[in-house]
Structures are given as C-alpha cells and as structure tokens.
Amino acid sequence: MYEHHVRYFDVQSAALAGNPMGNPDRRVLAVLLPENFEEGARYPTIWMLDGYMGTGRTQLNHPGALGAPFGDELLRWQRERLLPPAIFVFPDGSTRLGGSQYVDSASCGPFMRHIVEELVPFVDASLPTIDSKSARVLAGHSSGGFGALALAMLRPGVFGSVIVSAADSAFELSQRSTFGRACLTLARHGSVEAFLAKALTLEARRLSEDDGLLLEVLAMGSCYSPAPELPGWCELPFNPSTGEVRSEVWDRWQAWDPVSLASRHTAALAELDHLHLDCGDDDRYFAHLGHRRISAILRRAGVAHLLTEFPGGHDGTRHRFRARFEELGRVLARVL
C-alpha cells in the first residue's frame, strides 16, 4: 500500500506568515517515495497541484480509475515503467475560502513564492532529488491546472515539464457566468460578512450548492482582485445590488486568465521540455474551450505542446494521468 512510502513534512512558511486572511503558515507537505527507494540514488520530482478545496495530500486517497487510491496507482505506473522512479510532491495550497490558485495574493498570501522559494529548495535539501529544471515536473487538475500554467509562465526556469488537466481558463465562460447566481445568494444572506459568518463555520460538504458557488467566487476574488481590507478579502467583480459587472475589477480577473497570460508569456512556455494540455470534451467549466484558445496562441508563436481531448467532463478523469505520465516518461528518458 502507498501509505508505507509516504513521508509527511511539517513546513513552517515565512512567506505565508501574517497573511491578512489568517491562513495557516504551518503546512503539511506530503511526499510519495518510489517503492524501491535506494540510498545514494537521485530521483526526478513530480509536483502535483490539487484542485479547489484540496489540501495536496488529499489526492493520495482519492480513488483512481480502478477504485484504488491514487497513491497506489502512481506506484503501479512506476512498476509498469510508464515512468522512471520518481518522488511525488503534494503541496498544500488551501485557504480559508477553499483555495489560493497558487498565486501571490495580497489577501490570502504569496503561495507561488511559497512553492518556488520555500518548498522547492526544501524538497531538494531534504530528499535525494535531481536538482535541475528538467528533472522537475509540475502537474495539476482544475485549479491545480491553472496553478501549473501560471507557475510555468510567471516563474520560468524552475520546472521543465508541465501537465495541465482541465485548467480554469476562458474566464468569461467559466467565471463570469457564475456572477448572477452569486449575486442572488449574497442578497439572501444580506452581506458578505453575514454569509462568511455562516459559511466559515460549516464543513464544505454541508454548504448548499449556491452557498458553495458564492464561496468559490470570493475565493477567486481573493486571488484575482485581492483587497485585504474589505469583507471577503476581495473586490467583488459585480455590483451586489444590480449584478452588473464592474469592469475595472473584471479586468483584473481577466488579466489572470491563462488565455491572457499565454499571450503575454509565450517565451516562458517555449522554454519547457514538455507541455501537455488535456481535458474532457464536455467540461462543465468549459476548460476544453480555454485549452483550445491557449493552444491556438502557442501554435501561432511556434511553441511546441500537446493538446488532447477525450470523451468526458470535468470530474472523474484521474485515469487520464496514465496516458499523460506515459508521454512524460518518454520525455524524462530523453532529457535526464
């Protein structure tokens, strides 16, 4: 079982200390070691970014394609030599509102800096890794896919390969379309403060669908339009009385859209050894449409990448990592 190969590190983050949202600066970092871990050997690292509401290590227990925990599948794929023996790393990017999107935010904290400047050096110092860009892989699904793309573009030179699964993108489809319902839910609660007084005392699974959506909008706002002094730690991208989009705030959100980021950071993506965009063709957040837009930008710029789609939606797609890692294994065999 994979549990025998997991190590947990208690990491005290200087970067996250004192963040206005009050997110913990002490984080548990889960690491999955190869089954035949050998003293003296050195291994590539594969960093797995969790989706919204995930804590990193929750990925290990999540059932995979065969109903087995994902951690067991990761070990099995190494036994089958889809991948070389590798160390898997599971950062915790969670916040009080559910997730950080792995960005540097004035409200929830500098999570991108935490990963690049604290966790990467910590892992390389604590474990027998191959300390080079080409030996570091970054992979993520949904919010984790967004984070993988954002880190690759805004912090180039750290990771050599990036695997993106159903990344938050095409914000006018995936994000703006939620504002009307969020506005109605906010009206029912009366204020952001009243809503959070309720929402932050409940477990996520006990929130209604509408309350969960409003919480997610606030979480995204704390990343894309942070305002530490305001209720919800963000500027709302819509007028709560009329539902009208506030263009000056919405522009800040759109600047974070990976479609927009890709148009400004193609050079960083061109430096990668491997970039794979993968998504279901019926994604309810329209991530496949965002991926297609990013791919078109990269094709025009001559940036090598893979764009793949498969029959399916946003959830229940963890089995796709087998094909993604099989392709990655060929890349690592070439560059290491």
N, C-alpha and C positions, 0 to 999 in steps of 0.2 A: 504494500500500500504506500501511496505517495507520502503519507504523514511521516514515515521513517526517514524521508530525505528532505524534510523542510527544516529550515532554521529561521528563528524569529529574532530580529534585532530591535532593540529599543533605542530609537534615534531621537536625540534632543536637537531640534532645529533652531538655530539662531535666526534664520531668515524669517520664520513664521512667528517668532516671539512678539507679543504685543500687538497682533493684528486687531483692527477695530471690531471685527465680528466676534472675537473671542474664540476662534477655532484653536484647538489644542496644538501646541508646538512640540509636543512629545508624540511621536508616531511609531507604530509598529510596522516594520519592514519585513515582509515575508520573502524568503528565498528558497527556491527548489533546486537542489543539487542533483547532478546525474546519479544514476543508480550505482555505477561502477566508479565512484569518485576516487581518484588516485592522488595520493600525496606526490607533489612535485610536478604534476600536470597543470596546464593552464587552459582555461576554457573561455569561449565567447559568452557574452551575456545577452539575453533576450529580455527586454523590459516590456512588461505587459501593463498597459494603462486601462483601468477599469472604467465602466460606464457610470452614468449618473446614479447616485445613491450607493455606489460600490465603495469598498474600503481597500481595494487591492487584493488582500488575501482572500476575500470572498470568492474570487474567481476559482480558487483551487477546489472548493467544494461543489461548485456548480456542475450539474450533470452534463456530460458531453454527449456525443452522438449515440453512444451505446448505453447511455444511462449511467456510466461510470463517472466519478468525479473528474473534472478537467485535469487535475494534477496527475491522476493515473494515466490519462490519455497522453499527456505530454511526455511521460516516461516511456510509454509504449511506443510512441512515434520515434523516440531515440533508439529504442531496442530494434525497431524495424529499419533503422538507418535512414529515415527520411531526413533527419537532422544529425549533425555531429553532436557528441556530448556537449551540453551547454548548461549554463547557470541561468535559471529564470528568476527575474526580479519583479516584485509586485508592489509598487509604491502606493501609498495611501493619499489620494487627492480629495478626500471627502471634506465637507464643510457643514456647518450647522444648517444650511439651506439645502444640502444634498451633494454639491459638487463644485469644484473650482475651475473646471475646464482646463486645468493645468496651465493657467496663465498667471501673469504677475498682476495682481489686483490691489488697489489701494484699500479695498474693503475686506476681502477675505484672506489676503496675504499673497506673497510672491511665490506661488507654487512652482512656476517654471524655474526660478532661481534655486528653489529648494532642491529640485531634481538635479539640475545641471551642476550647481556649485557645491551642493552638500552630499546628495545621495550617490552620484556617480563616483566622486573621489572616495566616499566611504566604502562603497562596494569594492572598488579596485584595491583599497588598502586592506580590507578585511578578508577578502576571498582571493583564490588564485585565478584571477581573470586575465585575459589578454587585453592589456591596457592600450587599445588603439581604436580609432573610429571604425574601421572596417569590421572589427570584432564585436561591435555594439549594434544591436537591433532594437528598434522601437516598434511596438505593435499595440493596437487598441481598437475597440469597437465603440461606435456611437460617440458619446462624449470623449471616450478614450481615443477613438479615431481622429476626432477633432484635435485632441491634445497632441497626438503623434504628428499630425501635419503641422500644427503650429510650432511645435518644438523644432521640427526639421527646418522650417523656414526662418524662424526667429533666433534659433541657437544653432547655426550650422557648424559643422566640424566636430560634433560630439557623437552622433550616430551615423553609421554608414548605410544601413538598410532600414526602410520604413514600410510597415504593412498596415494599411488603413482599411478598416471594416466599417461601412455604413457611417461615415463621419458626418456630424452635424454640419450642414452646408446648405447653400441656396436659401439663405435666411428668410427671404420674402415668402418662401413657400413653407418652410419648416417652423419658423419662429413667428413671423408677423400674423400668420393665420390664427394663432392662439390668443391674440390680444383681446378680441371681443369677449370670449368666454372668461378670460382672466378679469376683465373689467366688470362683468356681471357678478362674478364670485366676490370680488373686492367690495362691490356695493352691498352684497348680502351681509358681509361682515362689518361694514361701516368704515373701516380704516385698515391700513397696513398693520398698524400696531395691534389692533384687535385680532386680526387674522393670525399674526405670528404668536400672539399670546396663547392661542389655541393650538396652532399647527406645531409649534416647537415643543409642546408637552405631550404630543402623541407620537407613537411609532408610525413610521411611514406607511406601513401596510394598513393602518386604521384610518388614514385620510380618505375622504371621498375623492372620486376622480377629478372633480372640479377643484377641490382644495389642493390636490396634488399638482394639478396644472398651474395654479397660481403660485405655489411654492417654487415650481420649476422656473417660471417666468422671473420671479425675484432672484433665484439663484443665478440665472443667466445675466440678469441686470447687475448683480454684484460683481460679475466678471467683465461685462462689456460696457456698462455705464456706471461704474462704482461711484458712490457718494457716501463716504463713511458717516457723515453727519446726519443723514436722512433715515427715516424709518425704512426698514428693509435693506439698508446699506446700499441703495442704488437710486438713480433717477429712473422713474418709470418711462418706458418708451411710448406710452399712450396717456391721454388725458383721462383720469379716472371718472370724470363727470360725463364726458361725451364719447369716449372711446377713440377719439381722433388721435392719429399717430403724431407724436412730437418729432418733427423732422430732425431737429438738432440732436436729439437723443438717439433716434433711429439711425442716423448717420454714423454714430459711434458704434452701434451694433454691427452695421453693415461693414465697417472697416475691419471687423474681426471675422467676417465670413471667409472661410477658406478659398472661396472663388475669388474674392477680392485680394486676399493675401497672396494667392498663387500668381496673380497678375503682377504683383509687385516684388515677388521673391523667387522668380524662376531660376535665378542664378544659384540660389542655395539648394534648390531641389536638383539642379543639374549636377551638383557635387556628389550626390548619393550613388552608392554602388547599385542600389536596388530600391525601386518604389513600386508598390503594388496597391492599387485601388480596387476593392472588391465589395460587392453589395448585391442584395436581392433586387429583382426587377419589379417588386411590388412593395417597396419600402414605404411604410405609412408616414414617415417623416420626409419622404422624397429625397433621401440621401443619394439614391441612384442617379437622380437628375443633377444633383450637385456634383457628383463624381464625373458625370459626363461633361459638365462645364469645365471642371478643373482639367480633365484630360484634353479638351479642345485647346485650352490655353497652353498646356505643356506641349502638345503636338506643334502648335504654331511656333513655339520657342525652340523646338528641336530637342526637348528634354525626354530622355528615354524613360519609359514607365510601362507598367501593365495595367490595363483596365479590364476587369472581368465582372460579369453579372451571372446570376443563377436564378432559377425559379424559386422565389421565396420572398419573405417580408423582412422586417427589422429584427425580430426576435427568433430564438431557436435556430440560430445559424452558426453555433460554435463549431459544428462539424466541418465548416469551411476552412478552419485553421489547418486541417490536414493538407489540403492542396496548397494553401499559402506557404506552409512550412516546407513542403516538398520542393517548391520552387526556391525558397530561401536556402535550403540545404545545398542546392546546386551553386547558388551564388557564393555561399560561405566556402565551399570547396574550392572555388576559383580565387577568392580574394585573400584567404588566410594562409 
